[in-house]
Amino acid sequence: MLGTIVNTCTILIGGTFGAIVRKGIGEKYKNAMFNALGLACIVLGVNAALPNMAKSEYPVMFILSLAIGGVIGTKLDLSGRIDRLNAKLNTKSGKENNALQGLVTGVLLYCIGTFSIVGPVLSALSPSHGWAISESANTFLYTNATLDLVTSAVLAATYGWIMLAAAPILFCWQGFFYLIAVCFAAAMPEAMRVELSIVGGVLIVSSGLGILGIKDCKTVNLLPSLLVPVLFYLIKAAVTAIF
C-alpha cells in the first residue's frame, strides 16, 4: 500500500499548490489551462483505450459496458444530480465554476489506466504485500504519482479546493484492487484490466470533449460502465471455481 499512500499524498500536495496559486492566475491563463486540460484528456483517453482494444478477449464488451452503464446512469440521473448540486454550490459562492464536473474529470484521470490498476495489484502480490514493493510495482506506482502531482496542480488551479476530494477516492480505488489481489488473486485477471482501460479511456475522451465545449456526452451518466467489466470477471471467476 506504500505506493498508493504516496500517490494519494502527491494529489493532495499538487492540489493544494494549484488551489493556492489559483487566485493569482488571470482569466485568460485559466482558459488556456482549461483548453490544455481538455486536449490532454483526449490524448490520454485515446492512449488508454486504443492499445488495449487489440488485447481484448471480448471486443464488444466495452460497447456493452458503455450501453448498460449509460442506461443505468441515465435512469439514476447521475449527471442531473451533479449539475443541480453544482448549481447550488455556484449560488452559495456567487461564482460560475463547474467544480463537480472537474472533480469527476480528475477522478477519471487519476484512477483509470494501467498505472493505477496494475500498480496496486503488483504491490499486493509481492511477498510482503506491498511494503517492500517489487521493481515493477514501484515503477507503476511512482510514475503514476509523478503524473498525478502535475495533473492535480493544473486541475486545482482551474477548479479550486474541491479537487482535493479526489485523493481519498483514488485511495479507495487503488485499495479496492489491492484487496482483490490479496484475497482473490485469480479474480483479478489481465483481461479485466484491459477492459477497464478501454472503457475508462472512452470516458476520459468524453470528459475532454466536454471540457473543450465540443460535445457534452453526460460523462457522469456513463460512470456505471466501469462496473460492468469488474462484475463480469468476478462472476466468471466464481463460476469457474465452482464448476
C-alpha positions in Angstrom: 0.0 0.0 0.0 3.0 2.3 0.2 2.8 3.3 -3.4 -0.9 4.1 -3.0 -0.2 6.3 0.0 2.5 8.1 -1.9 0.1 8.6 -4.9 -2.6 10.0 -2.6 -0.2 12.4 -1.0 1.0 13.7 -4.3 -2.6 14.6 -5.3 -3.0 16.4 -2.0 0.3 18.3 -2.5 -0.3 19.2 -6.1 -3.9 20.1 -5.5 -3.0 22.3 -2.5 -0.4 24.1 -4.6 -2.8 24.6 -7.5 -5.6 25.9 -5.3 -3.3 28.4 -3.5 -1.9 30.0 -6.7 -5.3 29.9 -8.4 -6.3 33.4 -7.4 -3.1 34.8 -8.8 -3.8 33.4 -12.3 -5.6 35.6 -14.8 -8.7 34.5 -16.5 -7.1 34.2 -20.0 -4.4 31.9 -18.5 -7.1 29.8 -16.7 -8.8 29.4 -20.1 -5.5 28.4 -21.6 -5.0 25.7 -19.0 -8.7 24.7 -19.4 -8.1 24.1 -23.1 -4.8 22.3 -22.5 -6.6 20.1 -19.9 -9.3 19.2 -22.5 -6.7 18.2 -25.1 -4.7 16.2 -22.6 -7.9 14.3 -21.6 -8.5 13.3 -25.2 -4.9 12.2 -25.8 -4.7 10.3 -22.5 -8.1 8.7 -23.1 -7.2 7.5 -26.6 -3.8 6.3 -25.3 -5.6 4.2 -22.7 -8.2 2.8 -25.0 -6.7 2.0 -28.3 -3.6 -0.1 -27.3 -5.9 -2.3 -25.2 -8.5 -2.9 -27.9 -6.3 -5.3 -29.7 -5.8 -7.3 -26.4 -9.5 -7.6 -25.6 -10.9 -11.1 -25.2 -14.4 -9.7 -26.0 -14.1 -6.8 -28.4 -17.8 -5.8 -27.9 -17.6 -5.7 -24.1 -16.7 -2.0 -24.0 -19.7 -1.3 -26.2 -22.0 -3.3 -24.0 -20.4 -1.7 -20.9 -21.0 1.8 -22.1 -24.5 1.0 -23.2 -25.5 -0.8 -20.0 -23.7 1.8 -17.8 -25.2 4.7 -19.8 -28.7 3.3 -19.3 -28.2 2.8 -15.6 -26.6 6.2 -15.1 -29.4 7.9 -17.1 -32.0 6.1 -15.1 -30.4 7.3 -11.9 -29.9 10.8 -13.4 -26.3 11.0 -12.1 -25.4 13.9 -14.4 -28.5 15.8 -13.4 -27.8 15.3 -9.7 -24.3 16.6 -10.2 -25.5 19.6 -12.2 -28.1 20.5 -9.6 -25.6 20.2 -6.7 -23.0 22.2 -8.7 -25.7 24.9 -9.3 -26.3 25.1 -5.5 -22.5 25.5 -4.9 -22.4 28.2 -7.5 -25.3 30.0 -5.9 -23.6 29.9 -2.5 -20.2 31.1 -3.8 -21.6 33.6 -6.2 -19.3 32.3 -8.9 -19.7 30.2 -12.0 -17.5 27.2 -11.5 -18.2 23.7 -12.8 -16.3 22.3 -9.9 -18.1 18.9 -9.5 -17.6 18.1 -13.2 -14.0 19.0 -12.7 -13.8 16.6 -9.8 -15.3 13.8 -12.0 -12.7 14.5 -14.7 -9.9 14.4 -12.1 -11.1 11.1 -10.6 -11.2 9.6 -14.1 -7.7 10.8 -14.9 -6.2 9.6 -11.6 -8.0 6.3 -11.4 -8.2 4.9 -15.0 -5.3 3.3 -16.6 -2.5 0.8 -16.3 -0.6 2.5 -13.6 -3.5 3.0 -11.2 -4.9 -0.5 -11.6 -1.8 -2.8 -12.2 0.4 -1.0 -9.6 -1.8 -1.9 -6.6 -2.1 -5.5 -7.9 1.6 -6.0 -8.3 2.1 -4.4 -4.9 -0.4 -6.8 -3.3 1.2 -9.8 -4.9 4.7 -9.0 -3.7 5.9 -11.3 -0.8 5.4 -8.6 1.8 2.0 -7.4 0.5 3.3 -4.0 -0.7 5.6 -2.6 1.9 8.7 -3.9 0.2 7.5 -3.2 -3.3 8.8 -5.1 -6.3 10.6 -3.1 -9.0 7.7 -3.4 -11.5 5.1 -2.3 -8.9 7.5 0.5 -7.9 7.7 1.8 -11.5 3.9 1.7 -12.0 3.0 3.4 -8.7 5.6 6.1 -8.6 5.3 7.0 -12.2 1.6 7.4 -11.6 2.3 9.5 -8.6 4.5 11.8 -10.6 1.9 12.3 -13.3 -0.8 12.9 -10.8 1.3 15.6 -9.0 1.3 17.7 -12.1 -2.3 16.9 -13.1 -3.7 17.7 -9.7 -1.9 21.1 -9.6 -3.4 22.1 -13.0 -6.9 20.8 -12.1 -6.9 22.6 -8.7 -5.7 25.8 -10.4 -8.7 25.5 -12.7 -11.4 24.2 -10.3 -10.2 25.0 -6.8 -10.0 23.2 -3.5 -12.7 20.7 -4.3 -10.1 18.7 -6.3 -8.5 17.6 -3.0 -11.5 15.3 -2.6 -10.1 13.2 -5.4 -7.3 12.0 -3.1 -9.4 9.7 -0.9 -11.3 8.5 -3.9 -8.1 7.4 -5.5 -7.0 5.7 -2.2 -10.3 3.7 -2.1 -10.0 2.8 -5.9 -6.4 1.5 -5.6 -7.2 -0.1 -2.3 -10.1 -2.0 -3.9 -7.8 -3.6 -6.5 -5.2 -4.2 -3.8 -7.7 -6.1 -1.7 -9.0 -8.1 -4.7 -5.4 -9.1 -5.5 -4.7 -10.1 -1.8 -7.9 -12.0 -1.3 -8.8 -13.2 -4.8 -5.7 -13.1 -7.0 -7.4 -15.3 -9.6 -10.3 -12.9 -9.8 -8.1 -10.0 -11.0 -7.1 -11.2 -14.5 -5.2 -9.2 -17.0 -8.3 -9.2 -19.2 -10.2 -7.2 -16.5 -7.5 -4.5 -16.6 -7.7 -4.4 -20.4 -11.5 -3.9 -20.4 -11.4 -1.3 -17.7 -8.7 0.6 -19.6 -10.8 0.6 -22.8 -14.0 1.8 -21.0 -12.1 4.3 -18.9 -10.2 5.6 -21.9 -13.5 6.3 -23.6 -14.8 8.1 -20.5 -11.7 10.3 -20.4 -12.1 11.2 -24.0 -15.8 12.1 -23.3 -14.6 14.4 -20.4 -12.2 16.1 -22.8 -14.9 16.7 -25.3 -17.0 18.3 -22.6 -14.2 20.5 -21.3 -13.5 21.8 -24.8 -17.2 22.5 -25.4 -17.3 20.2 -28.4 -19.9 17.8 -27.1 -21.5 17.2 -23.6 -21.7 13.4 -23.5 -23.0 13.4 -20.0 -19.9 11.5 -18.8 -21.2 11.1 -15.3 -24.1 9.1 -16.6 -21.6 6.7 -18.2 -19.6 6.1 -14.9 -21.5 2.8 -14.1 -19.9 1.4 -17.2 -16.8 0.8 -15.2 -18.6 -1.7 -13.0 -19.6 -4.0 -15.9 -16.2 -5.5 -16.7 -15.4 -5.9 -13.0 -18.7 -7.7 -12.3 -18.3 -9.8 -15.4 -14.9 -11.2 -14.5 -15.7 -11.6 -10.8 -18.8 -13.7 -11.8 -16.7 -15.6 -14.4 -14.1 -16.4 -11.8 -16.7 -17.6 -9.3 -18.4 -19.8 -11.9 -15.1 -21.3 -12.9 -14.2 -22.0 -9.3 -17.5 -23.8 -8.7 -17.5 -25.9 -11.9 
